[in-house]
Amino acid sequence: MNKLSFIYSSIISFFLIVLSVFFFFFDVLIYLAAMKFHVLIRDFCVGKPIKSKWRNQPGRKDCSNQFRFVLFFPIVLFFLLLCLRHLFFFEKTEGFVYFPSSNSSSNQPIYLTRNSIDTQTSLDNSKKKISSLVDENSNIILKKNKDLCSGRYIYIHDIPMRFNEDVLKDCQMLTRATDKSSMCTYVENSGFGPQIEISDALNLWKNNWFLTNQFLLEVIFHNRMKKYKCLTNDSSVASAVFVPYYAGQPEWKRMRGKDHFLISGRIAKDFRRKSNRMSEWGSNFRFLPESENMSMLTIESGSWKNDFAVPYPTYFHPSTDNEVFQWQELMRRQNRPYLFSFAGAPRSRQKGSIRSEIISQCQASKKLCNLLDCDSVDHKCDDPVNLMKLFQSSIFCLQPPGDSLTRRSTFDSILAGCIPVFFHPGSAYSQYVWHLPKNDTKYSVFISPKNLRQGKVSINQTLLQVSKDEESAKREEVIRLIPRIIYAHPPSSLETIEDAFDLSIKGILRRIERLRKVIS
C-alpha cells in the first residue's frame, strides 16, 4: 500500500512540474502580446490634436491612462494565474515524507496532508508525533514483558481433600455444643452462607447480603485464593505458599516453612491448647514442630509473633466498586437519632466483664442509648437486619470484650458507619494492623474499663464531650475504612478497591519477604 502511494505521489509531482513550465511560457507570451498591444496604442495616440477646455492651445490626446492599463493588465493576469495554479493543483495534494531511522535498514513513509507540509514547523511537529508514537509502542512492549506478579506469586498445595472439602461435607463436626444452629447452614455460597432478605432501604444491594457465620473465614479465604490473580503452579517461583504440606516437602525445606501460611476462622488461642483432648474445643496444632514456623491469619491474634489478625467476615459481600461507593454514600446520609448503642448479652458468669455495667448505663440513658439484648429467647442478635438497623441509627457503638477480646460486632458497626467505642486495646488496636489506622483516635473512642467500674466516668458524659467536628471526622474515617474490612464476592473482583482479602495477602507477602532477607 505504501509503495503504490509513493508511485502516485511521484506521478503527481511530475505532472505539476510540466504544468509549471507550461504556465511559465504562457505568461511570457501574454507579456509579449501586451507589449505589442501597448505599441499600437501609443501610435494611435500620437498626432491627434485637441483643444484644451481651459486653454486655447493645441496638444496631444492624453493616453497615459490607457498606457497604465496596458502595463498593469499583464502583471495582474500573471499573478492571478499563479494563484489559480497554486489553489487548483495543491489544495488536495497529499504525499509521503521519509524520516530515516537509525536502527532500521528500511525507511518507513509517514503520510502527511497538505497542512502538514506547508511549513517547516509542521514537519517538526510531525517528527515529534512520530517519535512519541515510537516511545509509546516501546512502553507497551516493556509493560507486556514486565512481570506484574513479580514478588506476589502464591502457590497452593494440592493437599488431600480430607483436609478441606471433605470437612465441609461432614459440616456437622464443625458445630460446637454452644452454637445455636448447625454450621451446615452457613457453608453454601463459598462460605458466605444463604442470601438474606433485606429491608427496602437496602434494595440496591439485595444480592450482596448473606447470613455469614463469623467462624467460616477459612472457607471464604480459600475460595478467594482460588481466584487470586498471581497464583502459580511452580512452587520454586512462589513468594508464599498457602495451605502447606508438612516437613519433608521441597517447598518446606527452602525456608523450613517460614514462607508458608494458613487461614483460621477461629481465634489463635483455639489452636494453642495445652492438650488435644476431644472434650475440649480447639487443639494444640500451633504447638506442633511442623506448624511453629508457619504464619497464621486469624480473626484474633495473640502474643505469638507469627499470628496475624484479619477482619471477621461481615454480612456484606459486594461485587463491584460502585456498590461499595453507593453504600458508603448511604451511610454518610444516614439519620442517627441515638448517641450510642449496644448489642450483646451481660456475660454475668465471666469474671471481670464490664458488660453488665454497660447495659445498666445504657438503660439509664433512656433515649440516648439503643439496646439490643442478645440474651433474649427470640435471638434478635442473630438477625443481620436487626443489627444493621441498630448500628445505622447510632453515632457510637459500644464494643466491650466478650468470649474473647475481639468481636465481629466491631466490623458490623464500621460497615454501618458507626464509630466504635472500645474498652480494651486488644479489641482492635493491637490486632488489625494491616487494616485499621495506627492512630486509633482517628476512628474510635476509648473508655477505661477500670474507671467505668469505679464510677469515675460515665459513657454518656464521655461521648457527649466529643465535639461535633471531631464526631464528623471520626465517622468519615470509619466510612472510609469500609472497603478495608469487607470480603468481596469471589465471582467478581473489585477494580480500584482493596478489600480485607487483598490487604491480608499484601501483609503476609511483606512479612515473608522480610523473613527471606533475614535468612539470606
N, C-alpha and C positions, 0 to 999 in steps of 0.2 A: 504493500500500500504506500509506503514512504517513497519507494523508487518511482512509482507512477506519478506521484505528486511532484517529485523533483523534475521529471521529464516535462510535465505540464507547465511547471514554473519556468523552465528553460525556453520552451516554445513561446510563452507569453513575453518573456524578456526580449527574445529575438524579434518578435513582431513589433514591439514598442520601439526598438532601435530603428527598424525600417521606416516606421511611420514618422519618427522624429526627423530622419534625413529628408523624407518627402516633404514634410511641412517646412523644413528649412529652405529648400529650393522654392517652394511655393511662396513663401514670404519674400524671397529675393525678387521673384517675378512680379509680385504685386507692387513692390517698391519701385522697380524699373518702370512699370506701367504708369505708376503715379507720377514719376518724374517726367515722363514723356507727356503726360496729360498737362502737367504744370507748364511745360514749354509752349504748348499750343495755347493755353490760356493767356500766357504772357504776350505772345504775338498778337492775339486778338485784342488785347487791351491797349497796345501801343498805337499812336496816331489818331485817336478818336477824340477831337477837341470838344470841350464842353464849356458852357458859360457858368461862372460861379454865381450862386444865388445872391451872394453878398458883395461880390466884386465883379466889375465888368471887364474881365481879362480872360484870355484863352488858357486852356490847361488840358491835362490828360484825364481820362476816366480813372478813378481810384480803384485798382484791382487788388489792393493789399488784403482785403477780407477773403477774396477767392483764393489768393495765394496761401494764406494761413490755413484755410480749409483743406486745400490740396496737400499741403505739407503735413497737416495733422492727421488726415484720414488714414494714410497707410500705417502710421505709427500706432494709432488706436486699433486698427484692424489686426496688426501684428500681435499685439499683446492680448487682444481678445481671443485670437486663435490659440495662443499659448495656454490661456486659462481654460478654454474649452477642451483642448487636448489633455491637459492635466486632469480635469474633472472627469472626463469621459473614460480615459484609459486607466486611471489609478484609483478611482473610487472604490471599486470592488476587487482590486487585485490583492491576492493573498499569496504568501510564499513560505519558504523554509529558510531558516538561518542555522548554520552549523556551528556548534561550540565544541572545540576539540577537548577530549577527555584525556587526562594524564595517565589513567590506569586502564585504558581500553584501546584496543587496536582499531576499532571502528568508531567513526563519529556518528552520533545519533542526531538526526534532524529535529529541530524544535519548531513546531507550527506557530506562525505569527500572523496576526491580522494587520491591516493597513495601519491601524492606530499604534501598533507596537513597532512599526518600522519607520515611522515618521521622524523620530528624533533619537539621538544617541542615548538620552535619558531613559527612554522606553526600553532600549536594548539592555541597558544596565539593570533596569528593574526586572526584565525577563530573566537575565542571568541569575539574579538573586533568587527569584522564584524557583528556578531550576535547581539551584544549589540547595534551597530549602527542601524541595521535594526529595532530593537525594539523601539529605540528612534524615528526613522523616522515615524514608524507607530503611535506612541503616538502623534507626532506633527501633523500628518494628521488628527487624530481623534480630537485633540484640535482645529485645524483650522475649521473642519467641524462644531464643536459645537459652535465656536465663531461667534457671530452675526456681520457680516461685515457691516451691515446697522445701527448699533447702533449709535444714535446721528444724523442720516441722514434721518430718515423716514419722508415722507411728505404725508399728507392726502389731497386729492382733494374733495372739496364739490361737490355733485351731484346737482347743482343748476338748476332751470328751464331753458329750452332751449332758452327762450326768451332773456336771458342774454348773450348768446354766439352764438350758431349755427343759431338761427333764425335771428340774426343780420346780419350774412353773407348771408343768403338767401335774405334779403332785403338790399343788399350791397349798393344800390344807396344812402341810407341815410348817408353812410359814406363819400360821396363825398362833399367836400366844394365848395363854389362858385368860389374860386380862383384856384381849381385844374384844370389842363389842360386836364385830362381824367378821366373817371369813375373809381372808386375804384373796381368795379366789375371785372375789367381786372386782378387784382392782387391777388384775394383771392384763386385761384386754387393752386395746388401743396403744400398743407399745409401752404399756406400764402407766399410761395416763388414767386408766380406768374408764368407766362408762360416761358418755356425754350426759350433761345435766341440763334440765330446763331452767331458763333464767327469766328474770323479770323483763318488762317492756323496755326499761332503761338500758338494757344490755343487748338488745336485739342485733345491733351491729356486729356483735362478736358471738352470736349464738352457736357457732361451730367451733369455738375456741375454748369452751369451758368444760372441764371434766372433773369427775369425782376422784381426784388423785389422792392416793394414800401417801402420807408423809414418809413412809419407810420403804418405798419402792424405787429409790433413786438408782439402784443397780440396773434395773430393767430399763429405765428411761435413758440412763447414760450409755448403756451398752447399745441400744438402738440408735442413739445419735452417733456413737463411734463408728457404726457400720456405714454411715453416710459421710463420715469425715473426709474432707477433700484431699488430704495428704496421706492417705493410707498407702502402705507398701507391702508387697509380698516378699520383699527381700529384707530380712532382719538385719543384715550387715549395714544397711544404709539408714536404718531407723534411728531417730533420736530418742525414742522412748518405746517401751513395749507394754501393751495393755493386756491384762489378764494373763499372767505368765505361767510357764511351766515351773516346776521346782528345780532344785540343783541338779546339775549333770547335763543340761542342755547347752548348746554352743552360745546361745544368746545370754544365758546366765553367767557363763564363765567370763564374758567380756568385762563386766563391772560387778560381778558377784551379786547381781540382782538389783543394784542401786539404780539402774535405768528402767526398772520395772515399776509399774503402778497398777493399782486396782481401785475399784469404787465400792463404797459401802453405803447402804441406805439406812444404817443404824449408827449410833454414836460410837466413837472409838473405844470407849470403855467396855462395850459389849464384847469386844474381841480380845480383851486383855484380862479375862477372868483367871483367877489362880487355879481353878480346877476346870475340868472339862466334863463335869457330870451332866447327864441329860436332864436331871431335875432342876438345874439352874439355867436361866436364859443366858445365851451368849456362849463364848468358847475362849480357849487360850491360844487361838490361832496366831495372834500377833507376837506371842512369845516363842513360837517355833523358830528354830535357826534359819529355816528356809524363807521365813517371812520377815525377819527382822530388818533386812536391808531394803525391802520394798517400801515405796511410798504409797500411802492410802488416802484417797479422797473420801471424806466422810461428812455427814451432816453436823457433827460436833467433834472437834478435835480435843485432845487432852494436853498433857505436858510433854508428850513424846515428840521428838524433833522431826519424825517422818510421817506424821499425820497432819492433814490439811483440811480445814473445814470449807465446805461449799454450801450454797443455799439449799434449804429444804425446797422441795417442789411445791409450787402453789397450784391453784385451780386453773390458772390462765395460761394457755399454750397457743400463742398467735402463730399465724402462718406467713404474714407479710410485715414489712416495716410500717406500712400505712396503718395497719391495725393497732400497732403499738403507739404510733403518734396520736391516733384518734383517741385511744384510751387515756393517754397522758393528758390530752386537752380536756377530756371529760372530767378527769379528776381535778384539774385546775378550776373548773367552773362549779364544782360540787358545793352545794349548800351544807354547812356543818353547824347545826344548832347546838351540839353538845361540846363542852370544853374537853372532856375526856371520857374514855370508855374502857371496859374490861370484859373480856370473855374468858371464863375459867371457873375452876372449882376451888374450894377452900384449901384442900390438902392438909386437913387438921391433924392427920397422923404423921405428917412429915415434920421432923424436927427442924426448927429454925425457919420454917416457911413464914413469909410475911403476907401470904395471900388473904388470910382472914382479916388482917388489918386493912388491906387494900379494899376488900369487899365492904367492910364497915364504913370506911371513909367515903366510898362511892355511894352507898345507900344514904349516908348523912348529907351528901351534897345535893340531893334531890334532883333538880332539873339540870344541873351542871354535868352530871355523870350518867352514862347509859350502861347498864349492867346486863350481860347475857350469862345466866347461870348454867354452867356446863355440868352441874351435878343433878340436873332435873331429869325426870324419868322420860320426858319426851325427846331427849337428846338434840336439843336445838343447835348445839355447837357443831353437830355433825353435818348440818345443812350449810353448804357454801353460800347460798343466797342470804341466809340469816347473818352469817359472819361478815360478808361484804357490805351489807346494808348497815351493820353496826359501825364498821370502821369508816365507811364513806360519810357517815353523819357526824364524825368526831374530828376534833382538831388534834388531840393527843390520844395515843393508845398505850395502855399500861402493859408492860411485858416483864413480869416477875419470873424467876425460875420456877420450873415445875418438877417433873420427874428428874430432869437434868437441868443444866444451866441454860440451855438454848430452847427456843420454841419455834414451831412452824408459824405460829401466830405473828411473829415479828415480820415475816415476809408477806403474809396476807395483809398486814396493816400498811406496809410500804406500798404494796400493789394498789391499795385503796387511797394512797396519798395522805395517810395519817401519820403524824410524827410519833415515832416510838419513844416510850419512856422506860429506861432500864434501871434495875436495882442491883445489878451485879456486872462488873466489867467482862466477866466470862460469858455473858449472854450474847455479846456481839463484838465488842471492841477488840478482844484478843483472839477472835475466831476467824472472821471472814475477811482476811487481809487482802485477798485478791479482788474482792467485790465491793467492799464498803470503804468510804474515805478514812484516811488515817486520823483526820481531825473529826472526832466523834461529835463535837459540839455543833458541827455544821448541819447535821441531820437528826439529832436526838437530844433528849434531856436525861440527865442522870440524877437520881434521888438516893441518898444514902439509906440503906435498909436499917442501919443501927439508929440513925436519927429518927426514922419513921417509927420504929418500935418504941423508942423512948419519948415519943410525942414532941420532939424538938422541931419537927417540920410537919406540915400537912401537904397533901397532894394538891388540894385546892389552891392554897396560897402560893406554892411553888410555881404552879403553872400560870396563875394569874399575873405573876411578876414578869412573865415573858412578854416583851413589848410586841406590838402588832407588826412592826417592821421585822423584828427577829423571827416572829412566828411565820411571816410570809416567806422569809428567806429559807428557813428550815423546811417548810412544806415544798418549796420549789426544788430544793436539793433532794428531798425524798422522791418527788415525782421524776426527777432526772435519773434517779437510781433504778427506776422500774425495769428498764431493759436489762440491767445487770443481774437481776435476781429471778428472772423468768427462764423457763426452758421452752424454746420454740418447738413447734410440731415438726417431727422428723421428715415427713414427706416434702416439706418446703424448707427454704433457707432464707434467713434474713440477709439483706444485701449490704446495708450500711450500719447495721446494729450488731454489737457483740452481746450475746446473751450469757447466762450463767455457765453454760457448757463451754462456749468459746473462751471465756476468761479463765475457766478451770484448766483447759488444755494449754493455754499460754503460760499459766502459772507453773504447771508441772514441767513443761518443757524448759522453762528458765531454771528451775531447781535442778533438773537433771544435767543441764549444761554446766552449771556451777560445780556440781559433783564431778563431772567428767574432767574439768580443768584441774581440780584438786588432785584427782587420781593420776592424770597425765603429767 
